[in-house]
Amino acid sequence: MDFKQYQSYFETIKNTPLEQQNAPYDNPDYLNYTKLNWSRMNRWLKTGEITEELRNALQQIYEPQQWIVITEPWCGDAAHITPFLELAGRENPLVSVSYELRDSAPHRIENYRTNGTLSIPKLIIKDEHDEDLNVWGPRPLECVKLFERLKAENAEADKIKEEIQQWYNSNKGLEIQKELAALIREAVSA
């Protein structure tokens, strides 16, 4: 699906009453995460700015690329990351961005596990021959380090969510874009 279709799917879930939801959105926690994530995603779409470093890397793409983003509306990391992936893709007409749901067919995530897990979001960059150029996700390295430190400290789940949310808010997408620029440079030089 394209981004508008993903947004429509997301918005439908957000606006459907709990008693009419399908799993996992029939769980009030998942529905609440989704509503929060809708706000977060739209905030970044309005305020996020592509860095010069990322813009320069995107200008080095001279052959078509397909970016596949595996995501779900309930995913907090995706709410902060997918807007920057979408905005970046719009910078170069040779980049086509599509979205797939982790929990629905074709279940592509099975081929792109992170340490054995189905962690999302996941970005797969393919060339025009459907060959993988690069894979990224589920979160920027600095955020991974924060998560791992909090887990090692046996932090409560709410504390982990809060600190990761604060990290994304204070970082303003800079680390995501830095890592994406490096991925692109690596892919185009291969």
Backbone as JSON Lines, residues from 0, in Angstrom:
{"i":0,"aa":"M","n":[0.85,-1.18,0.0],"ca":[0.0,0.0,0.0],"c":[0.89,1.24,0.0]}
{"i":1,"aa":"D","n":[0.38,2.32,-0.54],"ca":[1.14,3.57,-0.49],"c":[0.83,4.27,0.83]}
{"i":2,"aa":"F","n":[1.44,5.43,1.04],"ca":[1.31,6.09,2.34],"c":[-0.12,6.55,2.6]}
{"i":3,"aa":"K","n":[-0.81,7.02,1.57],"ca":[-2.21,7.45,1.78],"c":[-3.08,6.28,2.2]}
{"i":4,"aa":"Q","n":[-2.84,5.12,1.61],"ca":[-3.6,3.93,2.0],"c":[-3.26,3.52,3.44]}
{"i":5,"aa":"Y","n":[-1.98,3.62,3.78],"ca":[-1.58,3.3,5.15],"c":[-2.24,4.27,6.14]}
{"i":6,"aa":"Q","n":[-2.23,5.55,5.81],"ca":[-2.89,6.54,6.67],"c":[-4.38,6.24,6.81]}
{"i":7,"aa":"S","n":[-5.03,5.88,5.72],"ca":[-6.45,5.57,5.75],"c":[-6.72,4.37,6.65]}
{"i":8,"aa":"Y","n":[-5.91,3.33,6.5],"ca":[-6.03,2.14,7.35],"c":[-5.86,2.53,8.82]}
{"i":9,"aa":"F","n":[-4.83,3.3,9.1],"ca":[-4.5,3.78,10.44],"c":[-5.68,4.57,11.02]}
{"i":10,"aa":"E","n":[-6.2,5.5,10.23],"ca":[-7.29,6.37,10.69],"c":[-8.56,5.58,10.95]}
{"i":11,"aa":"T","n":[-8.82,4.58,10.12],"ca":[-10.01,3.73,10.34],"c":[-9.92,3.03,11.69]}
{"i":12,"aa":"I","n":[-8.75,2.49,11.99],"ca":[-8.57,1.84,13.3],"c":[-8.77,2.85,14.42]}
{"i":13,"aa":"K","n":[-8.15,4.0,14.27],"ca":[-8.23,5.05,15.3],"c":[-9.67,5.47,15.57]}
{"i":14,"aa":"N","n":[-10.51,5.47,14.54],"ca":[-11.87,5.99,14.67],"c":[-12.94,4.93,14.91]}
{"i":15,"aa":"T","n":[-12.55,3.66,14.94],"ca":[-13.51,2.58,15.15],"c":[-13.65,2.31,16.65]}
{"i":16,"aa":"P","n":[-14.87,2.23,17.15],"ca":[-15.07,1.95,18.59],"c":[-14.45,0.61,18.99]}
{"i":17,"aa":"L","n":[-13.98,0.53,20.2],"ca":[-13.3,-0.65,20.73],"c":[-14.08,-1.94,20.49]}
{"i":18,"aa":"E","n":[-15.38,-1.9,20.73],"ca":[-16.19,-3.12,20.61],"c":[-16.34,-3.6,19.16]}
{"i":19,"aa":"Q","n":[-15.95,-2.78,18.2],"ca":[-16.03,-3.17,16.79],"c":[-14.67,-3.5,16.19]}
{"i":20,"aa":"Q","n":[-13.62,-3.46,17.02],"ca":[-12.26,-3.68,16.54],"c":[-11.94,-5.16,16.39]}
{"i":21,"aa":"N","n":[-11.0,-5.44,15.5],"ca":[-10.4,-6.77,15.38],"c":[-9.1,-6.77,16.2]}
{"i":22,"aa":"A","n":[-8.6,-7.95,16.53],"ca":[-7.34,-8.06,17.26],"c":[-6.21,-7.46,16.43]}
{"i":23,"aa":"P","n":[-5.25,-6.8,17.04],"ca":[-5.08,-6.59,18.47],"c":[-5.76,-5.33,18.99]}
{"i":24,"aa":"Y","n":[-6.47,-4.63,18.09],"ca":[-7.05,-3.33,18.46],"c":[-8.3,-3.45,19.33]}
{"i":25,"aa":"D","n":[-8.76,-4.68,19.58],"ca":[-9.85,-4.88,20.52],"c":[-9.34,-4.85,21.96]}
{"i":26,"aa":"N","n":[-8.03,-4.73,22.11],"ca":[-7.4,-4.52,23.4],"c":[-7.28,-3.01,23.61]}
{"i":27,"aa":"P","n":[-7.83,-2.46,24.69],"ca":[-7.81,-1.01,24.88],"c":[-6.4,-0.41,24.85]}
{"i":28,"aa":"D","n":[-5.4,-1.15,25.33],"ca":[-4.03,-0.63,25.31],"c":[-3.56,-0.42,23.87]}
{"i":29,"aa":"Y","n":[-3.81,-1.4,23.01],"ca":[-3.38,-1.27,21.61],"c":[-4.12,-0.13,20.92]}
{"i":30,"aa":"L","n":[-5.38,0.01,21.2],"ca":[-6.14,1.09,20.58],"c":[-5.63,2.45,21.06]}
{"i":31,"aa":"N","n":[-5.32,2.54,22.34],"ca":[-4.76,3.8,22.88],"c":[-3.39,4.09,22.28]}
{"i":32,"aa":"Y","n":[-2.53,3.06,22.13],"ca":[-1.22,3.27,21.48],"c":[-1.43,3.81,20.08]}
{"i":33,"aa":"T","n":[-2.39,3.24,19.38],"ca":[-2.65,3.64,18.01],"c":[-3.09,5.1,17.93]}
{"i":34,"aa":"K","n":[-3.94,5.51,18.84],"ca":[-4.38,6.91,18.85],"c":[-3.22,7.86,19.15]}
{"i":35,"aa":"L","n":[-2.37,7.48,20.11],"ca":[-1.18,8.29,20.41],"c":[-0.26,8.34,19.19]}
{"i":36,"aa":"N","n":[-0.07,7.19,18.56],"ca":[0.84,7.11,17.43],"c":[0.34,7.91,16.23]}
{"i":37,"aa":"W","n":[-0.97,8.0,16.06],"ca":[-1.54,8.83,15.0],"c":[-1.1,10.28,15.19]}
{"i":38,"aa":"S","n":[-1.21,10.76,16.42],"ca":[-0.79,12.14,16.73],"c":[0.7,12.34,16.51]}
{"i":39,"aa":"R","n":[1.48,11.38,16.97],"ca":[2.94,11.48,16.83],"c":[3.34,11.49,15.36]}
{"i":40,"aa":"M","n":[2.79,10.56,14.6],"ca":[3.13,10.47,13.19],"c":[2.78,11.77,12.46]}
{"i":41,"aa":"N","n":[1.59,12.27,12.7],"ca":[1.17,13.49,12.0],"c":[1.95,14.71,12.45]}
{"i":42,"aa":"R","n":[2.38,14.73,13.7],"ca":[3.23,15.84,14.16],"c":[4.53,15.86,13.37]}
{"i":43,"aa":"W","n":[5.16,14.67,13.19],"ca":[6.42,14.63,12.44],"c":[6.2,14.95,10.97]}
{"i":44,"aa":"L","n":[5.08,14.54,10.42],"ca":[4.81,14.87,9.02],"c":[4.71,16.38,8.82]}
{"i":45,"aa":"K","n":[4.2,17.08,9.84],"ca":[4.06,18.54,9.75],"c":[5.34,19.27,10.1]}
{"i":46,"aa":"T","n":[6.09,18.77,11.07],"ca":[7.24,19.53,11.58],"c":[8.6,18.96,11.2]}
{"i":47,"aa":"G","n":[8.63,17.7,10.74],"ca":[9.91,17.07,10.41],"c":[10.55,17.72,9.2]}
{"i":48,"aa":"E","n":[11.84,17.9,9.3],"ca":[12.59,18.5,8.19],"c":[13.71,17.56,7.78]}
{"i":49,"aa":"I","n":[13.86,17.38,6.48],"ca":[14.93,16.54,5.96],"c":[16.24,17.29,6.09]}
{"i":50,"aa":"T","n":[17.24,16.61,6.63],"ca":[18.56,17.23,6.82],"c":[19.27,17.36,5.47]}
{"i":51,"aa":"E","n":[20.22,18.25,5.43],"ca":[21.02,18.44,4.23],"c":[21.8,17.17,3.9]}
{"i":52,"aa":"E","n":[22.31,16.51,4.93],"ca":[23.05,15.26,4.72],"c":[22.19,14.21,4.03]}
{"i":53,"aa":"L","n":[20.95,14.03,4.48],"ca":[20.07,13.06,3.87],"c":[19.66,13.49,2.47]}
{"i":54,"aa":"R","n":[19.36,14.77,2.31],"ca":[18.99,15.28,0.98],"c":[20.12,15.03,-0.02]}
{"i":55,"aa":"N","n":[21.36,15.27,0.39],"ca":[22.5,15.03,-0.49],"c":[22.63,13.55,-0.85]}
{"i":56,"aa":"A","n":[22.42,12.67,0.12],"ca":[22.49,11.24,-0.15],"c":[21.39,10.83,-1.13]}
{"i":57,"aa":"L","n":[20.19,11.35,-0.93],"ca":[19.07,11.03,-1.81],"c":[19.34,11.48,-3.24]}
{"i":58,"aa":"Q","n":[20.05,12.58,-3.41],"ca":[20.37,13.08,-4.75],"c":[21.36,12.18,-5.48]}
{"i":59,"aa":"Q","n":[22.01,11.27,-4.75],"ca":[22.97,10.35,-5.37],"c":[22.28,9.09,-5.91]}
{"i":60,"aa":"I","n":[20.98,8.98,-5.73],"ca":[20.24,7.84,-6.26],"c":[19.9,8.13,-7.72]}
{"i":61,"aa":"Y","n":[20.51,7.35,-8.63],"ca":[20.32,7.58,-10.06],"c":[19.57,6.44,-10.74]}
{"i":62,"aa":"E","n":[19.27,5.38,-9.98],"ca":[18.51,4.25,-10.52],"c":[17.34,3.99,-9.59]}
{"i":63,"aa":"P","n":[16.22,3.5,-10.13],"ca":[15.03,3.29,-9.28],"c":[15.3,2.41,-8.06]}
{"i":64,"aa":"Q","n":[14.69,2.81,-6.96],"ca":[14.73,2.02,-5.73],"c":[13.32,1.85,-5.21]}
{"i":65,"aa":"Q","n":[13.06,0.68,-4.66],"ca":[11.79,0.41,-3.98],"c":[12.11,0.32,-2.49]}
{"i":66,"aa":"W","n":[11.49,1.17,-1.71],"ca":[11.63,1.11,-0.26],"c":[10.36,0.47,0.29]}
{"i":67,"aa":"I","n":[10.52,-0.63,0.99],"ca":[9.4,-1.31,1.61],"c":[9.52,-1.1,3.12]}
{"i":68,"aa":"V","n":[8.49,-0.51,3.69],"ca":[8.46,-0.26,5.13],"c":[7.47,-1.24,5.75]}
{"i":69,"aa":"I","n":[7.97,-2.08,6.64],"ca":[7.1,-3.01,7.37],"c":[6.78,-2.36,8.7]}
{"i":70,"aa":"T","n":[5.5,-2.22,8.99],"ca":[5.08,-1.42,10.14],"c":[3.73,-1.91,10.65]}
{"i":71,"aa":"E","n":[3.25,-1.26,11.69],"ca":[1.89,-1.44,12.23],"c":[1.51,-0.15,12.95]}
{"i":72,"aa":"P","n":[0.24,0.24,12.91],"ca":[-0.19,1.45,13.61],"c":[0.06,1.44,15.13]}
{"i":73,"aa":"W","n":[0.08,0.27,15.75],"ca":[0.27,0.21,17.2],"c":[1.72,0.43,17.62]}
{"i":74,"aa":"C","n":[2.66,0.41,16.66],"ca":[4.1,0.47,16.98],"c":[4.57,1.9,17.27]}
{"i":75,"aa":"G","n":[5.02,2.12,18.49],"ca":[5.49,3.44,18.89],"c":[6.7,3.91,18.11]}
{"i":76,"aa":"D","n":[7.67,3.03,17.88],"ca":[8.85,3.43,17.1],"c":[8.44,3.83,15.69]}
{"i":77,"aa":"A","n":[7.53,3.09,15.09],"ca":[7.1,3.39,13.73],"c":[6.46,4.77,13.63]}
{"i":78,"aa":"A","n":[5.76,5.19,14.67],"ca":[5.11,6.51,14.64],"c":[6.13,7.63,14.49]}
{"i":79,"aa":"H","n":[7.34,7.4,15.0],"ca":[8.4,8.41,14.9],"c":[9.26,8.24,13.65]}
{"i":80,"aa":"I","n":[9.34,7.03,13.14],"ca":[10.26,6.73,12.05],"c":[9.61,6.82,10.67]}
{"i":81,"aa":"T","n":[8.42,6.24,10.51],"ca":[7.81,6.21,9.17],"c":[7.61,7.59,8.55]}
{"i":82,"aa":"P","n":[7.3,8.63,9.32],"ca":[7.16,9.94,8.67],"c":[8.46,10.39,8.0]}
{"i":83,"aa":"F","n":[9.6,10.12,8.64],"ca":[10.87,10.53,8.04],"c":[11.22,9.69,6.82]}
{"i":84,"aa":"L","n":[10.86,8.41,6.84],"ca":[11.07,7.57,5.67],"c":[10.21,8.06,4.51]}
{"i":85,"aa":"E","n":[8.96,8.39,4.81],"ca":[8.05,8.9,3.78],"c":[8.55,10.24,3.23]}
{"i":86,"aa":"L","n":[8.91,11.16,4.1],"ca":[9.39,12.46,3.65],"c":[10.65,12.32,2.82]}
{"i":87,"aa":"A","n":[11.55,11.42,3.23],"ca":[12.78,11.2,2.47],"c":[12.47,10.65,1.09]}
{"i":88,"aa":"G","n":[11.57,9.69,1.02],"ca":[11.22,9.1,-0.27],"c":[10.65,10.11,-1.25]}
{"i":89,"aa":"R","n":[9.99,11.11,-0.75],"ca":[9.4,12.15,-1.6],"c":[10.46,13.05,-2.23]}
{"i":90,"aa":"E","n":[11.67,13.01,-1.72],"ca":[12.74,13.89,-2.21],"c":[13.32,13.47,-3.55]}
{"i":91,"aa":"N","n":[13.13,12.2,-3.94],"ca":[13.71,11.72,-5.19],"c":[12.66,10.89,-5.93]}
{"i":92,"aa":"P","n":[12.29,11.28,-7.15],"ca":[11.25,10.55,-7.88],"c":[11.66,9.12,-8.25]}
{"i":93,"aa":"L","n":[12.92,8.77,-8.11],"ca":[13.37,7.41,-8.38],"c":[13.11,6.47,-7.2]}
{"i":94,"aa":"V","n":[12.69,7.05,-6.07],"ca":[12.4,6.26,-4.88],"c":[10.89,6.07,-4.79]}
{"i":95,"aa":"S","n":[10.49,4.82,-4.69],"ca":[9.08,4.48,-4.51],"c":[8.96,3.83,-3.13]}
{"i":96,"aa":"V","n":[8.1,4.37,-2.28],"ca":[7.94,3.86,-0.92],"c":[6.59,3.16,-0.81]}
{"i":97,"aa":"S","n":[6.61,1.93,-0.29],"ca":[5.37,1.22,-0.03],"c":[5.39,0.71,1.41]}
{"i":98,"aa":"Y","n":[4.2,0.39,1.91],"ca":[4.03,-0.01,3.3],"c":[3.36,-1.37,3.36]}
{"i":99,"aa":"E","n":[3.88,-2.22,4.22],"ca":[3.29,-3.52,4.47],"c":[3.07,-3.66,5.97]}
{"i":100,"aa":"L","n":[2.02,-4.36,6.33],"ca":[1.72,-4.6,7.73],"c":[2.46,-5.85,8.2]}
{"i":101,"aa":"R","n":[3.09,-5.75,9.33],"ca":[3.84,-6.89,9.86],"c":[2.95,-8.1,10.09]}
{"i":102,"aa":"D","n":[1.74,-7.84,10.59],"ca":[0.87,-8.92,11.04],"c":[-0.1,-9.42,9.97]}
{"i":103,"aa":"S","n":[0.11,-9.03,8.71],"ca":[-0.75,-9.46,7.6],"c":[0.12,-9.98,6.47]}
{"i":104,"aa":"A","n":[-0.51,-10.75,5.58],"ca":[0.21,-11.25,4.4],"c":[0.79,-10.06,3.64]}
{"i":105,"aa":"P","n":[2.0,-10.16,3.1],"ca":[2.74,-11.38,2.81],"c":[3.69,-11.83,3.92]}
{"i":106,"aa":"H","n":[3.66,-11.23,5.08],"ca":[4.51,-11.61,6.21],"c":[6.0,-11.59,5.83]}
{"i":107,"aa":"R","n":[6.37,-10.59,5.08],"ca":[7.77,-10.42,4.64],"c":[8.72,-10.3,5.82]}
{"i":108,"aa":"I","n":[8.22,-9.84,6.96],"ca":[9.06,-9.65,8.15],"c":[9.76,-10.95,8.53]}
{"i":109,"aa":"E","n":[9.17,-12.08,8.2],"ca":[9.79,-13.39,8.51],"c":[11.19,-13.5,7.92]}
{"i":110,"aa":"N","n":[11.43,-12.81,6.81],"ca":[12.75,-12.85,6.16],"c":[13.69,-11.75,6.66]}
{"i":111,"aa":"Y","n":[13.19,-10.9,7.55],"ca":[13.99,-9.75,8.0],"c":[13.92,-9.6,9.51]}
{"i":112,"aa":"R","n":[14.07,-10.68,10.2],"ca":[14.02,-10.67,11.67],"c":[15.22,-9.92,12.24]}
{"i":113,"aa":"T","n":[15.02,-9.38,13.44],"ca":[16.08,-8.72,14.19],"c":[16.39,-9.59,15.39]}
{"i":114,"aa":"N","n":[17.55,-10.22,15.38],"ca":[17.93,-11.13,16.48],"c":[16.82,-12.13,16.77]}
{"i":115,"aa":"G","n":[16.2,-12.63,15.71],"ca":[15.16,-13.63,15.84],"c":[13.77,-13.09,16.1]}
{"i":116,"aa":"T","n":[13.64,-11.77,16.3],"ca":[12.33,-11.18,16.62],"c":[11.71,-10.54,15.38]}
{"i":117,"aa":"L","n":[10.42,-10.26,15.47],"ca":[9.67,-9.62,14.39],"c":[9.6,-8.1,14.62]}
{"i":118,"aa":"S","n":[10.67,-7.51,15.08],"ca":[10.7,-6.1,15.45],"c":[10.47,-5.19,14.24]}
{"i":119,"aa":"I","n":[9.69,-4.15,14.48],"ca":[9.38,-3.16,13.45],"c":[9.56,-1.77,14.04]}
{"i":120,"aa":"P","n":[9.65,-0.76,13.17],"ca":[9.57,-0.81,11.72],"c":[10.85,-1.36,11.11]}
{"i":121,"aa":"K","n":[10.71,-1.82,9.89],"ca":[11.84,-2.35,9.14],"c":[11.77,-1.74,7.76]}
{"i":122,"aa":"L","n":[12.91,-1.23,7.3],"ca":[13.02,-0.66,5.96],"c":[13.86,-1.59,5.11]}
{"i":123,"aa":"I","n":[13.33,-1.98,3.96],"ca":[14.05,-2.81,3.0],"c":[14.21,-1.96,1.74]}
{"i":124,"aa":"I","n":[15.45,-1.74,1.34],"ca":[15.73,-0.97,0.13],"c":[16.1,-1.97,-0.96]}
{"i":125,"aa":"K","n":[15.32,-1.97,-2.04],"ca":[15.53,-2.9,-3.16],"c":[15.85,-2.12,-4.44]}
{"i":126,"aa":"D","n":[16.6,-2.78,-5.31],"ca":[16.86,-2.16,-6.61],"c":[15.74,-2.5,-7.58]}
{"i":127,"aa":"E","n":[15.88,-2.06,-8.83],"ca":[14.83,-2.28,-9.82],"c":[14.69,-3.76,-10.21]}
{"i":128,"aa":"H","n":[15.63,-4.61,-9.79],"ca":[15.58,-6.05,-10.07],"c":[15.1,-6.83,-8.85]}
{"i":129,"aa":"D","n":[14.56,-6.13,-7.86],"ca":[14.03,-6.72,-6.64],"c":[15.11,-7.34,-5.75]}
{"i":130,"aa":"E","n":[16.34,-6.89,-5.92],"ca":[17.45,-7.35,-5.07],"c":[17.61,-6.38,-3.9]}
{"i":131,"aa":"D","n":[17.85,-6.95,-2.73],"ca":[18.07,-6.11,-1.56],"c":[19.37,-5.32,-1.69]}
{"i":132,"aa":"L","n":[19.26,-4.01,-1.49],"ca":[20.44,-3.16,-1.43],"c":[20.85,-2.93,0.02]}
{"i":133,"aa":"N","n":[19.85,-2.82,0.89],"ca":[20.13,-2.6,2.31],"c":[18.87,-2.82,3.11]}
{"i":134,"aa":"V","n":[19.04,-3.05,4.4],"ca":[17.93,-3.26,5.34],"c":[18.26,-2.47,6.6]}
{"i":135,"aa":"W","n":[17.24,-1.86,7.17],"ca":[17.43,-1.05,8.38],"c":[16.25,-1.25,9.32]}
{"i":136,"aa":"G","n":[16.51,-1.16,10.6],"ca":[15.45,-1.15,11.6],"c":[15.78,-2.1,12.73]}
{"i":137,"aa":"P","n":[15.05,-2.02,13.78],"ca":[13.79,-1.34,13.97],"c":[13.9,0.07,14.57]}
{"i":138,"aa":"R","n":[15.07,0.45,15.07],"ca":[15.2,1.81,15.61],"c":[16.64,2.27,15.45]}
{"i":139,"aa":"P","n":[16.87,3.58,15.56],"ca":[18.23,4.09,15.46],"c":[19.13,3.51,16.56]}
{"i":140,"aa":"L","n":[20.4,3.36,16.24],"ca":[21.36,2.73,17.15],"c":[21.38,3.39,18.53]}
{"i":141,"aa":"E","n":[21.35,4.71,18.59],"ca":[21.36,5.39,19.89],"c":[20.13,5.02,20.71]}
{"i":142,"aa":"C","n":[19.01,4.86,20.07],"ca":[17.78,4.47,20.74],"c":[17.86,3.0,21.18]}
{"i":143,"aa":"V","n":[18.48,2.16,20.34],"ca":[18.7,0.76,20.72],"c":[19.54,0.69,21.99]}
{"i":144,"aa":"K","n":[20.59,1.5,22.04],"ca":[21.47,1.52,23.23],"c":[20.69,1.94,24.47]}
{"i":145,"aa":"L","n":[19.84,2.95,24.33],"ca":[19.02,3.39,25.45],"c":[18.11,2.27,25.9]}
{"i":146,"aa":"F","n":[17.44,1.61,24.96],"ca":[16.54,0.51,25.29],"c":[17.29,-0.61,26.01]}
{"i":147,"aa":"E","n":[18.44,-0.99,25.48],"ca":[19.21,-2.08,26.09],"c":[19.69,-1.71,27.49]}
{"i":148,"aa":"R","n":[20.09,-0.46,27.69],"ca":[20.51,-0.02,29.02],"c":[19.35,-0.1,30.01]}
{"i":149,"aa":"L","n":[18.19,0.38,29.59],"ca":[17.02,0.35,30.47],"c":[16.61,-1.09,30.79]}
{"i":150,"aa":"K","n":[16.68,-1.96,29.8],"ca":[16.35,-3.38,30.04],"c":[17.34,-3.99,31.03]}
{"i":151,"aa":"A","n":[18.63,-3.67,30.87],"ca":[19.66,-4.21,31.77],"c":[19.46,-3.72,33.2]}
{"i":152,"aa":"E","n":[18.87,-2.53,33.34],"ca":[18.58,-1.96,34.67],"c":[17.25,-2.49,35.22]}
{"i":153,"aa":"N","n":[16.59,-3.37,34.47],"ca":[15.29,-3.91,34.85],"c":[14.25,-2.81,35.06]}
{"i":154,"aa":"A","n":[14.32,-1.8,34.19],"ca":[13.36,-0.69,34.27],"c":[11.95,-1.21,33.96]}
{"i":155,"aa":"E","n":[10.97,-0.59,34.59],"ca":[9.56,-0.91,34.32],"c":[9.23,-0.57,32.87]}
{"i":156,"aa":"A","n":[8.27,-1.29,32.31],"ca":[7.87,-1.07,30.92],"c":[7.45,0.38,30.67]}
{"i":157,"aa":"D","n":[6.71,0.97,31.6],"ca":[6.27,2.37,31.41],"c":[7.45,3.33,31.38]}
{"i":158,"aa":"K","n":[8.46,3.08,32.22],"ca":[9.65,3.93,32.23],"c":[10.39,3.81,30.89]}
{"i":159,"aa":"I","n":[10.49,2.6,30.37],"ca":[11.16,2.39,29.08],"c":[10.42,3.16,27.98]}
{"i":160,"aa":"K","n":[9.11,3.01,27.93],"ca":[8.32,3.71,26.91],"c":[8.5,5.22,27.02]}
{"i":161,"aa":"E","n":[8.45,5.72,28.24],"ca":[8.57,7.16,28.46],"c":[9.94,7.68,28.02]}
{"i":162,"aa":"E","n":[11.0,6.98,28.39],"ca":[12.35,7.44,28.04],"c":[12.6,7.36,26.53]}
{"i":163,"aa":"I","n":[12.08,6.31,25.9],"ca":[12.25,6.21,24.45],"c":[11.46,7.32,23.76]}
{"i":164,"aa":"Q","n":[10.26,7.6,24.24],"ca":[9.46,8.69,23.69],"c":[10.21,10.02,23.84]}
{"i":165,"aa":"Q","n":[10.8,10.25,24.99],"ca":[11.57,11.48,25.2],"c":[12.77,11.54,24.26]}
{"i":166,"aa":"W","n":[13.4,10.38,24.04],"ca":[14.56,10.35,23.14],"c":[14.13,10.77,21.74]}
{"i":167,"aa":"Y","n":[13.05,10.18,21.23],"ca":[12.58,10.54,19.89],"c":[12.23,12.03,19.82]}
{"i":168,"aa":"N","n":[11.54,12.53,20.83],"ca":[11.15,13.94,20.81],"c":[12.35,14.87,20.81]}
{"i":169,"aa":"S","n":[13.35,14.56,21.62],"ca":[14.5,15.45,21.69],"c":[15.42,15.3,20.48]}
{"i":170,"aa":"N","n":[15.48,14.12,19.88],"ca":[16.35,13.89,18.73],"c":[15.78,14.48,17.45]}
{"i":171,"aa":"K","n":[14.46,14.61,17.36],"ca":[13.78,15.24,16.22],"c":[14.09,14.59,14.86]}
{"i":172,"aa":"G","n":[14.32,13.28,14.87],"ca":[14.54,12.57,13.61],"c":[15.95,12.65,13.05]}
{"i":173,"aa":"L","n":[16.86,13.31,13.77],"ca":[18.21,13.5,13.24],"c":[18.98,12.18,13.12]}
{"i":174,"aa":"E","n":[18.87,11.33,14.12],"ca":[19.61,10.06,14.1],"c":[19.05,9.13,13.02]}
{"i":175,"aa":"I","n":[17.74,9.11,12.87],"ca":[17.1,8.31,11.81],"c":[17.67,8.74,10.46]}
{"i":176,"aa":"Q","n":[17.7,10.04,10.24],"ca":[18.15,10.56,8.95],"c":[19.63,10.31,8.72]}
{"i":177,"aa":"K","n":[20.42,10.42,9.77],"ca":[21.86,10.15,9.66],"c":[22.09,8.71,9.23]}
{"i":178,"aa":"E","n":[21.39,7.77,9.86],"ca":[21.54,6.36,9.53],"c":[20.99,6.06,8.14]}
{"i":179,"aa":"L","n":[19.9,6.68,7.77],"ca":[19.32,6.49,6.44],"c":[20.27,7.01,5.36]}
{"i":180,"aa":"A","n":[20.89,8.16,5.6],"ca":[21.85,8.71,4.63],"c":[23.01,7.74,4.43]}
{"i":181,"aa":"A","n":[23.5,7.15,5.52],"ca":[24.6,6.18,5.42],"c":[24.16,4.94,4.63]}
{"i":182,"aa":"L","n":[22.93,4.48,4.87],"ca":[22.4,3.32,4.15],"c":[22.34,3.59,2.65]}
{"i":183,"aa":"I","n":[21.85,4.78,2.31],"ca":[21.71,5.15,0.91],"c":[23.07,5.24,0.25]}
{"i":184,"aa":"R","n":[24.02,5.89,0.92],"ca":[25.37,6.01,0.34],"c":[25.98,4.63,0.1]}
{"i":185,"aa":"E","n":[25.79,3.73,1.06],"ca":[26.29,2.37,0.93],"c":[25.61,1.64,-0.24]}
{"i":186,"aa":"A","n":[24.31,1.82,-0.36],"ca":[23.56,1.15,-1.43],"c":[23.95,1.64,-2.82]}
{"i":187,"aa":"V","n":[24.16,2.94,-2.98],"ca":[24.45,3.46,-4.3],"c":[25.91,3.23,-4.68]}
{"i":188,"aa":"S","n":[26.77,2.97,-3.72],"ca":[28.18,2.73,-4.05],"c":[28.46,1.25,-4.26]}
{"i":189,"aa":"A","n":[27.47,0.39,-4.0],"ca":[27.68,-1.06,-4.16],"c":[27.72,-1.48,-5.6]}
